[in-house]
Amino acid sequence: MLKRACVKGVSRSVFAAGAALLCAVSLAAGDDVHPDLIGYRRCIPMEGFLRTDPGLRQIGLFRTRESSEIVSSRWSVGCECLDREFADFKAYAKYLGKTGTKHARFFSGWAKTEKVKEKYDFAWLDVQIRHAASVGVKPWICLSYGNPVYKSGRDIGTGVAGVVGNPEAFAAWLRYCGEVVRRYGDVVDEWEIWNEPFGKQMEDYFKMVVKTSEAIHAIQPRAKVMVSAVGTVANAKELLGMFVREGRADAVQCWHVHPYIPNPDKASDPWWGLDSVDEFRALLAKANPKIRLVQGETGCPSQLEYTHALSMRPWTEYSQAKWELRSMANYAVRGIPYSVFAIVDNQYYDMLQSFGLLRANLKKGVVYARPKYFACRNMFSFFDDGVKPVGMATADFEVLERRIPQVDPPSFDPPSTNAVPYAVKVARFEKAGTPVLLAWYAHRIPSDALVFDAVRLSVPGVAFRDPVWMDMITGRVFELGARDFETRGGTTVFARLPLWDSPVLLAERGQVELRRD
């Protein structure tokens, strides 16, 4: 049986800890940040997460780190769309280094920089790149999109043919890319070529990548050239085949995927289910072992949206945070670099997109930090490069107490059956020679449920001595007593583990640093 405090004791400890977290969880006084980032005063879903009760004794709060405190990691956050002024960098710049990310994605904005032929104004981009570098965040740049000065479009969905098929435009593109590399080469060495050239344009995109790669490497030989996500798995295989046939697999060092799927644990999906990711990673290794697969952009909305990725589903800030953690866990255990889309909501031409870690208003100001912000910051802080992925564990489980409703969120898809079998995922890592686990339900799309099931979980090949249980969304850390787990013969069995449809952390007490204030 789990060791449980009396109901009144649990309530007092949970809500006292929640109140402390509300007052002082993230930033020191005098940091000149939005007050709601400190107090959650407008983020009602975060208050809901803080009220969840796993039935364990809380021992503290996880100490997160700023980007400058972390030596290295594979995490990135998206600062996209500033080239089209869909967000205001000045409104959120002061939050960037507080996230704990070590990388950030920026768009170069050819059309914004070269408004007159062969005259470049980088002042707007200088601010972004130099600030990121100054707060311990390494910027990487997506070279995109087209330029109306050379009769090609400046927005997402713009075909590369308008550049590649126009000799003047293509020469101007290569010249512009060279200017960007020369200007920022002291702090940037990763260059993504275009963004999401979907559809039937792989031949044109192949030509663009090869020529642009040559131009970049001529200036910066150590550069990492990145193929952008090209849509479906079929598109990626077609493009890779071109590189192999033409003997140019050495032209690129990284290959992106953008896996926007409703259940981030889905194995099979043409838009990059996890089996497809694993299969394509193997194909890349066969083509050129030096090419690294990168998850270059993904995320989840926080509300029902009618267009763009993961639309037509009633997402909330509850399910958004859970989705992001599950997606991050799947890539972290594979050792694949991961970029969260996006740091802030983007004011598109037709809508205010709700993917941001930070919620924005129609004036592009920051309103508050969503639960996704705190969830990502906890992941960024704990899972740096000192935590090594081991792989997925083959774990046995038994659901002892069912409290989470087994119903997918409503959508325009055919209604699902409640007979979907339970699935528990356990991702294994090591930190300083000790085991680290992330465990979660994986069989359904993340829900809004704010309760935990009790699960008997057996994990072979893992031996804990004094583990703690951590809620990865709020950062609350709880003790596991002698009756809560047993390690025998190299297998650890958790008697009644609190589990839900979002990863929880299990690690040795000494590996989870707690806040001191």
N, C-alpha and C positions, 0 to 999 in steps of 0.2 A: 504493500500500500504506500501511496505517496505520503510523505510527512506534510501535514497541513496544519496551519495555524487555525485558531478559532475564527469564525466568520467576522466578528468585530475586529479581531487583530489583523486579519488580512485586509479588511477595508481600510483601517487606519494606515497600515503600512503602504498599501497601494496608492491611496490618495495623498498621503503625505509626500511620498516620493514623487507623485505626479505634480504636486504643487511646487516642489523644489525644482523639478524639471521645467515647469512653466516659467519660473522666475529666472533661471540661470543656466539653461541647458547648453547654450551654444557659444555666445560671444561675450567677451569682457566688456564692461562699461567703458564708454568713451571711444568705441570703435567707429562711431558715426555710421551706424547701419540702421536700417529700418527697425523701429522698436518691435514690430510684430514678429520679426525673425527671432527675437529673444523670447517673447512671451506667448506666442501662438494666439494672440488675442483675437485674431480673425479666422484662424484655422480650426474650425469646429471638428473636422475629421481627426486632427491630431489629438484633440482632447478625448475623442472616442477611443483612439488607440491607447491612450494613457490609462483609460479605465479598464482595459482588458485585464483579467485576472487568471494567470496560469496556475494558481493554487500553490505556489512556492514562496519561499521567504526571500524578499529582495535584499541584496547586499550592497547595491550601489548602482552607479551609472557609468557606462563605458566612456572613457576619455577619447574623444575624437581629436584628430590632428589637422592642422592647416597644411596646405600643399607644401609650404616651405619647410615643414618639419619632416616630411616623408622623402626618403632618398630616391626611391624609384617604385613604379608600379605600372601596370598595364591599363589603368583606367583613364578614360578621356570623357570630357563633357562637350556638348555641342554649343558653339557660339555662332551658329549659322545665320544666314539671311540678313546680315547687317549690310551686305552689298546692295540690297534692295530696300533697306531701311524699314524692315518689318519689326525691328526691335531697336531699343536705344541702349547702346553699350554703356554709356555713362550712368544709366539708371541701375545697372546691375554689376558694374565692374568691381565694386567694393566687396561683392559676395564671392567672386570667382576663386580667390585664393583661400577662402574659408571652407570651400567644399572638400578639400583634401585630394582633389584630382591632381594628377601629374601631367595631363595633356589636355589640350583643347583644340577643337576644330574650327577654323575660320574659312570664309569664302573670300577669294581674292578680288572678285568684282571687277572684271575687265571693263565692263560698260561704265562703271562708276569712276574708274581711274583714268581711262583714256576717252574723254569726251570729244577731244579734238585729235585728229590723227597725229600719232607720234609725239604727243604731249601728255605726260603722265603726272597725275596728282595723287600721291600716296598718303597725304596728310591724314585722311580718315582711317586708313588701315594701320598707319604707324602707331596711333594711339592704342589700338587693340593689341597688336603683336608685342609692343614694348611693355605694356602693362602686364600682360599675361606672364611674360618672361620675368618681370620684376617681382612677382609674387610666387615664384616657384612652380609655375605652370608652363610646360613646354608647348608652344603653339605648333600646329601643323596646318597646312594650307591646301584647300581644294581650289584648284585653278579652274574657274568657271565664271559665268557662262559665256554666251556669244556677246557681240557688240553691234548695236544698230548702226554705228558709224561705218561698219563694214558689212551692213545688210544682214545681220544675224540677230536672233533674239537674246534677251537678257534674263529670261525666267526659266524655271524648272520646266522640263518637257521640251525645251528647245533642242532641235536635232543638231547633231554635229556636222551634218552634211553642209549646212550653211557656212561652216568654216572650212572644212576639208575640201569641199567642192569648189571653193572660190580661191584661186591662187593668191590674190591680194590679201584676202582675209586670213588665209592660213599663214602666210608670211608674217602678217601683223600679229597673229596669235603667238607664233613662236618667238617673235621679238618681245612681245609683252611678257610672256612667261620667263624669258631670260632676265628681264628687268626685275621681276618679282624675286627671282632666285638671288640675283646680285644684291638686292636691297636687304633681304632678310636672311641670307645664308649664314649669318653669324649665330642665329638662334633657331632657325628652321632647317631641317634636313629631310622632312617628309612631305611629299608633294602628290596630292591626289589629282588625277587628270579628269576633269569634268565631274559632274554629279548626276548619277542615275541616267545614263544613256540607254533607256529602255527601248524595247521594240526591235524592229528590223533594221538596225543600223550597225551591226557588229563589224562589218567590213570597214565602214568609214571610221568607226571608233578605233579599230585596230591600227589604221593608218595614223590617226591622231596620237595614240599612245606611243607608237614607235618613234615618230618624229619628235614629239615633245620630250620623250625620255632622252633622246640623243642631245637635244638642246639643253636640258637640265644637267645631264652628266658632263657635258662639255664645260660647264661653269662650276659645278659642284660634284666632283667624281664620287664622293661618299654618299650622295643623295639616295634616298629611298623613294622610288617612284611607285605610286599606288594606282592600281586599276580600280575604278569606282564600281559600285554595285551595278550590275547590268540587268537586273530584273530577275527572271526565273532561272532555275537551275539549267534549263535547256539553253538559254542565252549564254550563260557562263561557260558551258561545255563547248558551245559553238565557237566562242571567242578564244578559249584556251586552245582549241584545235588549230586555230589560225596561227597563234604564237608558236606552237610546236611544229606545224608544217613548214613555216617560214624560217624556222631556226632562230626565233627571236624571243625565246622564253627568258633570256637573260636581260631583256629590256625593262622588266619590272621586278620589284622586290617585295611588294605587298599586293594582296588581292582582297577587295572588300565584299562583304555581304551585308544586306540590310533586311534582317528577318522580322518582318511585321506579321505575326500570326497571333490569333486570339488566345490560344493556349501556348505559352512559350515552351512548354514541355512536349509539344507534339512531335512525334518522331518523323512522320512523313508529310511533307507539304511542298508544293512546287515553289513556294516563296520561302524556302529554306527552313524546312523542318530539320530537326537535329540529325536525323540519319543522312539527309542530304548534305548537311554541313560536314559531317565526318567523311562521307564519300568523296566530296569535292576536295577536301583537304588532302586526301590520299592521292587524288589525281594531280593536284598541284605538286606534291612531293615527287611524283613520278616524272612530271614535266621538268621540274627544276627544284631540287631539295632546298634551295635558298629562298624560294618564294614563301612568304608568311601569310597565312590567312588572318584577316582582321575583321572583326565586327565593327564596321565604320559608322553605323547610325541605326539606332532603333529606340523605340520608346512606346508609351501608351498614353492615350488621351485621359483626361480626368472627367470627361462628360461625354454625352452622346453627341457625336459630330456627324455631319451628313456628307462629308467628302474627305478625301485624303486617307491616310493609313488608318486601319482599324476603325473605320467609321461604321455607323449604323448599329452600334452596340451601346447600351446605357452604362458606360464606364463612370466611375466615381473616383474621388481621391483615395478611397479605401482600396478598391480593386487596382487602381493605377500603381500604388506603392507595392502591392503584392506582386503584380505582373513584373515590375522592374526587377525586384529582387530575385524572382524565379529565373528570369532571363539572364541576369548577371551571374547567378550561381552556375547555370549550365555552361556558360562560356568560361568562367573562372576555372572550373574543374578540368576543362580542356586546355587551359593555358593559352586561350585565345584573347588577344587585346580587345577591349570593349569600349565603345563610345555611346554615352547616354544622350539621346535627343529629348529635350534640349535644356539648356540652363534656364530659359525663360520662355513664356508664351510668345508666339510670333503673330503679329497683326498682318495676316495675309490680305490680299485684295478683297476676298469674299468672306472672310471669317477671322475671328480671333482664335487661333489654335491653342489647345489646352494641354500640350505635352510638357510644359515647363516644370523644372524643379521649383521655380519661383512663379507665382501667379502674377499676371500683368493685367492692367486695366487698358481701356481704349486709348489712353494717353501714353501708353507704353511704360508706365511707371510700375514699380514693384508693389504689390499689395500685401503679400505674405509668402512665406516659405511653405510649400505643400509637404505632406508626409513623405512624398517621394524624395524631397531634398534631404531629409534627415536619414531616410533609409539608405540613400546612395552615399551619404557622407559616412555612415557607419561602415558600409562595405569598403569605401575608399580607404578609410583609416585602418581597418583591421587587415584587409587582404592586400597588403603591399607585396613587393617582390620577395620579401622574407618568408612569405607563406607559400609553400610549394604544393601544386596540385598532385594528387595521387591517382584519382580516378573515381568513377562511381562504385559505390559499395553494393554488394549483393546482400541486402538486409532482409530479415524476416520480420513480419509485424502482425499484430492483432489489435484491432480497434476495440477497446474495452468500453469506451463511453462515447456515443455519437451525439454531438451537439451541433455540428455544422450542417446546415441544410444542404442536401445533395441535389441541388437544382441549378442548372446553368442560368446566368443572367438572361433575361428575354432579349431577343433580337429578331431580325427578319429571316433568320435561318429556320429550317424546320425544327420544331420543338424536340429537345433531346429526351431520352428516357432516363428515369431515375435508377436504372439497372446498371449504370456504368460501374465497373469494378473499381474498388479503391486501389490506388497506387501511391506508394511512398517512395520518394527518392532520397538517397543519402549520398552526398558528395563528400569525398575524403580529401583532406589536405594535411600537411605537416608544418608545424611552426617550431623551430628550435628543437627538432627531434621529438616533439610531442604531437599527439593526434588532434585534428580539428575536423569537425563535421558540420555540414549544413543539411538539415532534414526538413522535408515538406511534403504535403499532398500534391500530386502532380496530375491527377486524373480529370480535373475539370478546369474550366476557365476561372481565374481568380474571382472570388466573390466579395461581398461587402460584410461577410460574417465577422463578428468581433468576439468570437468564442473559440475555445480550444477543445479538441477531442482529447481523450486519454488513450494513449497507444502503448502497447508493449512492443518494444523495438529491440531486436537482436542484431548486432553488427559484428560479424567475424573479422578477425585480423586487426582489431582495435582494442587497445588496453588503456583504460583511463584509471587514474589514481584519485584525483580530486576535481571532477569536472564541474563546470557551471553552465547554466542555461541562459542564453541571451536573446532577447527580442530584438531582431535586427532593424525594426522600424523605429522604436523609441530609444533603443540603447540601454534599456533596463536590464540589469544582470541579477540572476537569481541563483540561489544555492541548491545543489542536489545533495541530499543527505545519504547516509549509509543504506537506508531502506529504498532509496530511489533508483539505485543502480548496483550492478554486480559485475565484476570482471573476473572471468575464470577461463583458463586455457586459451588465452589470446582473444577471447570474445567478450564484448561488453553487452549486457542486457539492461535496458532501462525499463523499470517496472511499470510506471504509468507516466509516460512522457507527454507533456503538453505539446500538441501538434496541430497545425492548421495549414491552410493553403498558401503559405508563405514561408520562406526559409527561417528556421531558428538555428542558432549557433550553439554547438557543444564544444567546449575547449577546457583545457586545464586552467584552474583558477589563476595560476601564476602568469598565464599568457594573455589574460584579459585585463588590461590596465583600467583602473577605475578613476573617476574624477576625485580630486582631493578637496574641492571646495564644497 
